Amino acid sequence: MSANNGEQRGGIIVAVVPGQPTTVIEHAAALADDLDVHLVCANVDVNRYLVSSYVDGSVVALPYDPDLPEVEKATFDAELAANIRAVLEPKGVRYSLEQLAGDPAWALTRLADQIDARYIVVGTREAGFRGSLREFFNGSVAVHLAHRQHRPVIVVPLAPLTKGEKLPWE
C-alpha cells in the first residue's frame, strides 16, 4: 500500500525492521487511529547509502560493501510488508510503506521533515547480549533521533526488564 506525500503529511512514522515484534506497529497504529492521521511504516537499509530519492517515494541506493549488487531501486521487504498488512488492514488504519537507506536516525529525520510528521515511533533494542552490544557501539536510534530533530520520539519497550534485573550497561 502506498500513498502520495500529501496523504502522508502530518502523519506518524513508525520504524519497522524484519523480525520486529508487532507491538511497535500496533502502538503506532493505535496512535495514528486516535489522531486520525496516516501511518508511514519506514524500513531503513543500513547496508546501503542514499544516492537519490524521487517524488514517488522510490529510492536509489548504493551498497557500502562493494561485493553487494550495484545501483538498484530499493524495494520494501515483501515478508515485512505482508506482516505489516496483516496487523494494520484489520484495524482499518491508513498506512503506507517507505524504504529508506543509510543511517537510521538521519533517514527517519529526512522522511519526517519531508512529510512534516507529528511523531516518530521506534522500538527499543533487541533483547540479549548481541542487541546490547550493537546498541552500545552504534548508539540507540531513539537517542540519535532525540538529538537530531525536533519531533517527539515515542519509544515502545520490546523487552522491559523485571525488577532486580541489571540494565544492559550495568
N, C-alpha and C positions, 0 to 999 in steps of 0.2 A: 504494500500500500504506500502510495507516495502523495505528497501534497506540494502545492507550489508555495513559494516563500511567503506570499500574502496570507495563506491559510495558517502558516506556522507562526506568524508574528504574534508576539506576546504570549507564546506558549511556554511549555515546560520541557526542558531537555533532561532525558534520563540516559546516563552512560550504561551501555549494555555490553556484555562480553560473553562469549560462548562458555557454557558450563556454570554461569552465574545463577544462584538461586532466584526463583521467580519473585521472591518477596520485594526485591528492589523495584521491579516493574509494577508490581501490584500497588506498592505505596505511591509511586509516581502517578499511576493511573487514577488512584483514588483522589489525589490532589488535583490532577487535571480535571477530573469529573466534578469535584467540589467547586472549582473555579470556572468550569465550563470553558476550558481552553484546550487547544491542540497539544498532544504529547509527541515529542520528537525523540525517537529511540536512536541514539547515536553510538556507533561502534567505531573505535579508533584502532587502526592497524599500526602498531608501534614498530613494525619491521620495515615500514616504508615512510618516505617523507613526501610531503605535498609538493607537486610540481605546478599544478593548476587546478582550479575548480570552475565549474560552469554554472550558469543561471539555473539550469535544470536540476542542479544538485549533484551532478556526476563529478567525480574526482579523478585526476590523473596523478599517479604517484610512482616514484622510483624506489627500488629496494635499497636499503643500506648495504646489504650483502650482495656483492657482485655476482654471486652464483645463483641468485634468485632470478626469475624471469624479468625481462626488461619492462619498459613502459606498458602499462595496461590500465584500462579503466578499472578502478577499484569497484568491486561488487560486494554487496552485503551478503554475509554468510547465510546460505539457504536454510540450514538447520536452525540457526539462531532466529531467522525471520519466521520460521514455522512455529518455534516456541513462543515468540512474542505474539504472533497471530492467535495462537491457542489461548493465551492469557487475556488478550485485550478484546478480541472480537465478541466474546460472550458478554463482556461488560458494556459494549457499545461506545467505547472511548475512541474519539477521533485521534488517529496517530499516523505517523509517517516514519520511514526508516532512512537514516543518513549514514553513509560510510565515509569516515574521515581517515586521515593518515598523519603520522608524526607523533609528537609529544602529546599525550592525552590532555593535559591541562591547557596547553596552547590551542589544540584543535577544538576542544569544547568551548573555550573562551571565544575563539573566532566565530564559531557557529552561533553562540549566544549573542554576540554583537550583531551578526548578520540578521538574525530573526527577532532581535530585541526580546530575548527570553526573560520570563519573570524569575524563574528559579532553575538551578541545575541540581539534579538528584544523582547521587553516586552511592555505591555500596562500600562497605568497609573492606579491609584486606581479606585475603583468603585465611582460613584458619590453619594453624600449624606452623612449623618451623620455616618451610620454604616461603610461605606468604609473608611471614615476619621479616625474613632475611631480604626478600625482594623489596619490601616497603622500606626497610632500613637504608638500603643502597639507593633506591630510586626516589624515595620520598613518597608521601601519600598524595594521591591525586587531589583529594579534598583539601589538603593543606595548600598545595600549589594553587588550586582554584581560588581559595580564600584570599590569597595574596596577589593574584594576577588580574582580578576583575571585580566589579562592584556588586554583582548579583548575590543574593543569598544562596548558599550551598547547603543542601539538605543531605545529610549522611545517614543512610539506612544501615543499622548494625546487622552484620551477617552471622557473626559468631561471638555474641556477647559473653564475657567471662562471668562465671559464677562467683559468689562471694568467697574470698580466700584465694582465688587463682591469681597468679602473678601476671602482670601486664607484659607484653612482648619485650619491652625494653628493660625490664627489671631483671 
